[in-house]
């Protein structure tokens, strides 16, 4: 499957090199998001059905998703050249969002739209199969981990594509940023990228920031693979020891203590660790303890909202500001203040 993905990537190169940047940049439409997916898809009567399976051809689908109402999405299949034109003709910073477990294609698109509106940033959603309709809970989580192993080559292909876009259009990236935001089980794909040696070689800057948000990966030995990522300016690891979802992963699966729940040394010298245990902690609804980059928490806490906005936009938050952060005993580790 990785070979097929590489062939698709080579074809995509020619499209990128032949595309010239628009002279006039336009603003992001907050009700419209780009979704890239490796899901198997069927179409009938102008309706797309996205299955919880990886497309065996290795093909990535590019979609423009418009939210016409709260419960209605309009999905349009576009080609890769349209994706490139959108990326470098918008007066926006960009973030690649990799969602976590138990999300349909539509769920992922809606979450991307919420990130876009909350943090005023252009969002590229990578949607992968993580919700089996006939199972849930720990069984669905284990199935999604298997799907991640079938998906990692597609993520590698997409990251290579973004690398080429940055290299082919340096004039756009002088004033714009591109970051990577992986939430929950989406971080398992990052770990697999490193362990299977699928990061671009030689490594060079692709992302301004990489954010491991509530990472659903085993915290043990995380330093070993995190130290090997060299495609960014900064890495942020975000945790909450009261994360209800990750406690469930630890208790009901064999995945062990999760990095987004309990962070233990040795820490990676490649990353900043931001602990939300005191600011978010445990609260109802319990999903808030796991997902606090959108929704009620950033609505109530300007500091938390601004922190996420900064790192999504590729900026460096002032971690020395004692009104916003509290340094912990280990260098590079901070509590965030609500």
C-alpha positions in Angstrom: 0.0 0.0 0.0 2.9 2.4 0.7 4.2 1.8 -2.8 0.8 2.8 -4.3 0.8 5.9 -2.1 4.3 6.9 -3.3 3.2 6.5 -7.0 0.2 8.8 -6.3 2.6 11.3 -4.7 4.9 11.3 -7.7 2.0 12.1 -10.0 0.9 14.8 -7.6 4.4 16.4 -7.9 3.8 17.5 -11.5 0.6 19.2 -10.6 2.3 21.2 -7.9 5.2 22.3 -10.0 2.9 23.5 -12.7 0.7 25.6 -10.4 1.4 29.3 -10.0 0.2 31.3 -7.0 -2.7 33.6 -7.3 -1.8 37.2 -7.2 -4.7 38.1 -5.0 -5.2 36.2 -1.7 -8.7 35.8 -0.4 -10.1 35.2 3.1 -11.1 31.9 4.5 -14.8 31.0 4.4 -15.6 30.0 8.0 -18.4 27.7 6.8 -16.1 25.8 4.4 -13.4 23.3 5.1 -11.0 21.1 3.1 -11.1 17.4 4.0 -8.6 14.8 2.8 -9.5 11.2 3.4 -8.2 7.7 2.8 -11.7 6.2 3.5 -13.3 3.9 1.0 -16.2 6.0 -0.5 -19.2 5.2 -2.7 -21.5 7.7 -4.4 -25.1 7.4 -5.4 -27.7 10.1 -6.2 -25.1 12.8 -5.5 -24.6 11.4 -2.0 -21.3 10.2 -0.7 -21.1 7.3 1.7 -17.8 7.1 3.6 -17.1 3.6 5.0 -15.0 2.7 8.0 -12.5 1.1 5.7 -9.2 2.3 4.1 -9.5 2.6 0.3 -7.4 -0.4 -0.8 -6.1 1.6 -3.9 -4.2 3.9 -1.6 -5.9 6.9 -3.2 -6.5 10.0 -1.2 -9.8 11.8 -1.8 -9.9 15.7 -1.7 -13.2 17.2 -0.6 -14.6 20.7 -0.1 -17.2 20.6 2.7 -19.6 23.4 3.2 -21.9 23.7 6.2 -25.1 25.2 5.0 -26.9 24.7 8.3 -26.2 23.2 11.7 -27.1 19.7 10.6 -26.4 19.8 6.8 -23.1 19.4 5.0 -22.6 19.8 1.3 -19.7 17.6 0.1 -17.9 18.2 -3.2 -15.2 16.0 -4.6 -12.3 18.2 -5.9 -8.9 17.4 -7.4 -5.5 17.8 -5.8 -4.7 20.9 -7.9 -7.8 22.6 -6.4 -6.5 21.8 -3.0 -3.1 23.4 -3.7 -4.8 26.5 -5.2 -6.9 26.9 -2.1 -3.9 26.4 0.2 -1.7 29.1 -1.3 -4.3 31.6 -2.4 -5.9 32.2 1.0 -4.8 35.0 3.3 -4.6 32.6 6.2 -2.3 30.5 8.3 -3.1 26.8 8.0 -3.2 23.8 10.3 -3.5 20.1 9.4 -5.9 18.5 11.8 -5.8 14.7 12.4 -8.8 13.6 14.5 -9.0 10.9 17.1 -11.1 7.8 17.7 -14.8 7.3 16.9 -15.3 9.9 14.2 -17.2 9.6 11.0 -16.2 11.7 7.9 -18.9 14.1 8.8 -17.9 14.3 12.5 -14.3 15.1 11.4 -15.5 17.8 9.0 -17.7 19.5 11.6 -14.8 19.4 14.2 -12.6 21.0 11.6 -15.2 23.8 11.0 -15.3 24.4 14.8 -11.5 24.8 15.0 -11.6 27.1 12.1 -14.3 29.4 13.6 -12.9 29.3 17.2 -9.3 30.1 16.2 -9.7 32.0 12.9 -7.4 29.7 11.0 -7.6 27.7 7.8 -8.1 24.0 8.6 -7.1 20.9 6.5 -8.8 17.9 8.0 -7.3 14.5 7.5 -10.2 12.0 8.0 -9.4 8.3 8.5 -11.6 5.3 9.5 -12.2 5.4 13.3 -15.8 4.6 13.8 -17.2 1.1 13.2 -21.0 1.4 13.2 -21.6 -2.0 14.8 -19.2 -1.7 17.8 -18.2 1.0 20.3 -16.1 1.7 23.3 -12.8 -0.3 23.8 -13.6 -2.6 20.8 -13.9 0.3 18.5 -10.7 1.8 19.9 -8.8 -1.4 19.2 -10.2 -1.6 15.7 -9.1 2.0 15.1 -5.5 1.2 16.2 -5.5 -1.5 13.5 -6.9 1.1 11.0 -4.0 3.4 11.9 -1.5 0.8 10.8 -3.2 0.8 7.4 -3.4 4.6 7.3 0.1 5.7 8.3 1.5 5.4 4.7 -1.3 7.8 3.6 -0.3 10.3 6.2 3.3 10.0 5.1 2.2 10.8 1.5 0.2 13.8 2.7 3.1 15.2 4.7 5.4 14.7 1.7 2.9 16.6 -0.4 2.8 19.5 2.1 6.6 19.5 2.1 6.6 20.0 -1.6 4.0 22.7 -1.4 6.2 24.7 1.0 9.3 24.1 -1.2 7.5 25.0 -4.5 5.9 28.2 -3.2 8.3 29.8 -0.7 6.9 33.3 -1.4 3.6 32.3 0.2 5.1 30.9 3.3 7.2 34.0 4.1 4.0 35.5 5.7 2.0 32.4 6.5 2.4 29.3 8.7 1.5 25.7 8.6 1.1 23.6 11.7 0.1 20.0 12.6 -2.5 19.4 15.3 -3.1 15.7 16.2 -5.8 14.9 18.7 -6.1 11.8 20.9 -5.6 8.6 18.8 -4.5 10.8 15.9 -1.1 10.9 17.7 -0.7 7.2 17.2 -0.2 7.9 13.5 2.7 10.3 14.4 4.3 7.6 16.5 3.9 5.1 13.7 5.4 7.6 11.2 8.6 7.7 13.3 8.7 4.0 14.2 8.3 2.9 10.6 10.8 5.5 9.3 8.2 7.2 7.1 9.1 10.9 7.8 10.6 12.7 4.8 14.3 12.3 4.5 16.4 14.3 5.0 14.1 15.9 7.5 13.5 19.6 7.0 11.0 22.1 8.3 7.4 21.4 7.1 5.4 22.6 10.1 5.9 25.6 12.3 4.3 23.8 15.3 3.4 20.2 15.9 0.8 19.8 18.7 0.2 16.4 20.4 -3.2 17.2 22.0 -4.4 14.7 24.6 -2.3 12.0 22.9 -3.8 8.5 23.1 -0.4 6.8 23.0 1.6 5.0 25.6 3.6 7.5 27.6 6.4 5.0 28.3 9.5 5.7 26.2 7.7 8.5 24.3 10.9 10.5 24.5 12.6 7.9 22.2 10.4 8.6 19.2 9.5 12.2 19.9 13.2 13.2 19.8 13.4 11.9 16.3 10.9 14.4 14.8 12.8 17.2 13.1 10.2 18.6 10.7 9.0 21.5 12.8 10.1 24.6 14.8 8.3 23.5 18.1 6.4 20.6 19.6 3.8 20.9 22.3 2.5 18.0 24.3 -0.8 18.7 26.0 -2.1 16.6 28.9 -4.7 16.4 31.7 -4.4 13.8 34.4 -8.2 13.9 34.9 -8.9 13.1 31.2 -11.9 10.8 31.5 -11.6 9.4 28.0 -7.9 8.5 28.4 -8.6 6.9 31.8 -11.0 4.6 30.0 -8.4 3.7 27.4 -5.9 2.8 30.2 -8.5 0.8 32.2 -10.4 -1.0 29.5 -7.6 -1.7 27.0 -4.0 -2.9 27.1 -2.7 0.4 25.7 -1.2 1.4 29.1 -0.8 4.8 30.7 -1.6 7.4 28.1 0.7 10.4 27.3 -2.2 12.8 27.4 -3.2 11.6 30.9 0.0 10.9 32.8 3.3 12.4 31.6 6.4 10.9 33.3 10.1 11.6 32.6 12.3 11.2 30.8 10.8 14.1 28.8 11.8 14.9 25.3 14.1 17.8 24.9 12.3 18.3 21.6 9.0 19.4 23.2 7.2 21.7 25.6 4.8 20.0 28.0 1.6 21.9 28.9 -0.5 20.4 31.8 -4.2 21.3 32.0 -4.9 19.2 35.1 -5.3 22.3 37.3 -7.1 24.5 34.8 -9.5 22.0 33.2 -9.2 19.0 35.5 -12.3 16.8 35.9 -15.7 18.3 35.1 -19.0 17.5 33.4 -19.7 16.7 30.7 -16.8 14.3 30.9 -15.9 14.9 27.2 -14.8 18.3 28.2 -11.8 16.8 30.1 -10.5 15.4 26.8 -11.5 18.0 24.2 -10.9 21.6 25.4 -9.6 23.3 22.4 -13.1 24.0 21.2 -16.4 24.4 23.0 -17.1 25.7 26.5 -13.6 25.9 27.8 -12.2 28.4 25.3 -15.4 30.3 25.5 -15.0 30.7 29.3 -11.2 31.0 29.4 -9.5 33.7 27.3 -6.1 32.4 28.3 -6.8 28.8 27.1 -8.4 30.1 23.9 -5.4 32.4 23.1 -2.9 29.6 23.9 -4.5 27.3 21.4 -4.9 30.1 18.8 -1.2 30.9 19.2 0.1 27.4 18.7 -2.3 26.6 15.9 -1.1 29.7 14.1 2.5 28.6 14.5 3.4 31.2 17.1 5.3 30.8 20.4 3.3 31.5 23.5 5.1 33.5 26.2 5.6 30.6 28.7 7.4 33.0 31.1 4.2 35.0 31.6 3.3 34.1 35.2 -0.3 35.3 34.7 -0.8 32.6 32.1 1.6 29.8 32.9 3.2 28.2 36.0 6.6 26.6 35.5 6.9 23.1 36.9 10.0 21.4 38.4 11.1 19.8 35.1 12.4 22.2 32.5 10.0 22.7 29.6 7.0 21.7 31.6 4.2 24.1 32.6 0.8 24.3 34.1 -1.6 26.6 32.2 -3.8 28.9 34.3 -7.5 29.1 33.5 
